[in-house]
Amino acid sequence: MGASGALTEHESIILFDGVCNLCSGAVQFVIKRDPAAKFKFASLQSEFGQQLLKQFGLDPHSLHSIILIQGDKFYERSDAALRIARQLNGGWPLFYAFIIVPRFIRDGIYNLIGRNRYKLFGKKEACWIPTPELKSRFKD
């Protein structure tokens, strides 16, 4: 965040459910494919994450979606996932082509997985803690 507390124009923050195994795995997936460290991360449960949710008028109790914040805009669910993929190394930017699929279809699939993520992938008792080497990429 800039000196005024607002995100800078080029800053990209990924908010994720810190106790969800799928979400923590997704963060680790992004880190491995983002060697330029374009993305920073914060759990939805963190004070920083809660502050951003409120700032963008999002429900701070709703922890079901990955949220990408870029400057003064935010993206949720499949929009966030596709915009993240577009900025990763390798073939992952090709997935952005799915943006042409109507959002209600993309989000329908996303929501189905999101509702069942704890059953399918498990849940941690506490948020994932990054290694000291990765700590600078986290806003918590």
C-alpha positions in Angstrom: 0.0 0.0 0.0 1.1 3.5 -0.7 1.9 6.1 2.0 -1.8 7.2 2.0 -3.0 3.7 2.8 -4.3 3.2 -0.8 -2.9 0.5 -3.0 -0.5 1.8 -5.6 -1.6 1.6 -9.3 0.6 -1.3 -10.1 0.2 -3.3 -6.9 -1.6 -6.7 -7.2 -2.9 -8.3 -4.0 -4.4 -11.8 -3.9 -6.8 -12.3 -0.9 -7.3 -16.0 -0.1 -8.9 -18.2 2.6 -5.9 -18.8 4.9 -7.3 -22.0 6.4 -8.3 -23.7 3.1 -5.8 -26.3 1.8 -6.9 -25.6 -1.8 -6.5 -21.9 -1.4 -3.1 -22.2 0.3 -2.0 -24.6 -2.4 -3.2 -22.1 -5.1 -1.0 -19.4 -3.4 2.0 -21.6 -3.5 1.2 -22.5 -7.2 1.1 -18.7 -8.0 4.4 -18.1 -6.2 6.2 -20.7 -8.2 5.0 -19.3 -11.4 5.5 -15.6 -10.5 9.3 -15.2 -10.3 9.0 -11.4 -10.8 6.9 -11.3 -7.6 4.1 -9.3 -9.3 1.6 -10.6 -6.7 1.5 -10.0 -3.0 -0.8 -12.0 -0.7 -3.0 -11.7 2.3 -5.4 -14.0 3.9 -9.1 -13.0 4.0 -9.0 -13.5 7.8 -6.1 -11.2 8.4 -6.6 -7.6 9.6 -5.1 -6.3 6.3 -7.5 -8.6 4.3 -10.5 -7.5 6.4 -9.5 -3.8 5.9 -9.4 -4.3 2.1 -12.7 -6.1 2.0 -14.4 -3.2 3.8 -12.5 -0.7 1.6 -14.0 -2.3 -1.5 -17.5 -2.7 0.0 -17.2 -6.5 0.2 -18.6 -8.7 3.0 -15.8 -9.3 5.5 -17.6 -12.4 6.7 -17.7 -14.0 3.2 -14.5 -16.1 2.9 -15.5 -18.2 -0.1 -13.7 -16.4 -2.9 -10.3 -15.6 -4.1 -10.1 -11.9 -4.7 -7.6 -10.0 -6.8 -7.1 -6.4 -6.1 -5.3 -4.3 -8.6 -5.1 -0.6 -7.9 -8.6 0.7 -7.3 -10.3 -2.4 -8.9 -11.2 -5.8 -7.5 -12.0 -9.1 -9.2 -13.7 -12.2 -7.6 -14.1 -15.8 -8.3 -13.4 -16.9 -11.9 -12.5 -13.3 -13.0 -9.8 -13.2 -10.4 -8.5 -16.7 -11.2 -8.3 -15.9 -15.0 -6.6 -12.5 -14.5 -4.1 -14.2 -12.2 -3.4 -16.9 -14.7 -2.9 -14.3 -17.4 0.1 -13.0 -15.5 1.9 -16.3 -14.7 4.9 -17.8 -16.5 4.5 -20.8 -18.8 1.3 -21.7 -20.6 -1.0 -20.4 -17.9 -1.9 -17.1 -19.7 -3.7 -19.3 -22.3 -6.4 -20.0 -19.7 -7.4 -16.3 -20.0 -9.2 -17.3 -23.2 -12.0 -18.7 -20.9 -13.0 -15.1 -20.2 -15.2 -15.4 -23.2 -17.4 -18.0 -21.4 -20.2 -16.1 -19.7 -19.4 -15.3 -16.1 -22.5 -17.1 -14.7 -21.2 -20.3 -16.1 -17.6 -19.8 -15.0 -18.7 -18.6 -11.5 -21.2 -21.5 -11.3 -18.3 -24.0 -11.6 -16.1 -21.9 -9.3 -18.9 -21.7 -6.7 -19.5 -25.4 -6.8 -15.8 -26.1 -6.0 -15.7 -23.2 -3.4 -18.7 -24.6 -1.5 -17.1 -28.0 -1.3 -13.4 -27.0 -0.9 -13.1 -28.1 2.8 -14.7 -31.4 2.1 -12.6 -32.1 -1.0 -9.3 -30.6 0.1 -9.5 -30.2 3.9 -9.0 -27.3 6.2 -6.2 -26.2 8.5 -6.7 -25.2 12.1 -4.7 -22.0 11.5 -3.7 -19.9 8.5 -0.7 -21.0 6.4 2.5 -19.3 7.5 5.0 -18.5 4.7 8.7 -19.3 4.9 11.0 -16.4 5.9 12.1 -16.1 2.2 8.5 -15.6 1.2 7.4 -13.3 4.1 8.0 -10.1 2.1 5.3 -11.2 -0.4 2.6 -11.3 2.3 0.7 -8.3 3.6 -0.5 -9.9 6.9 
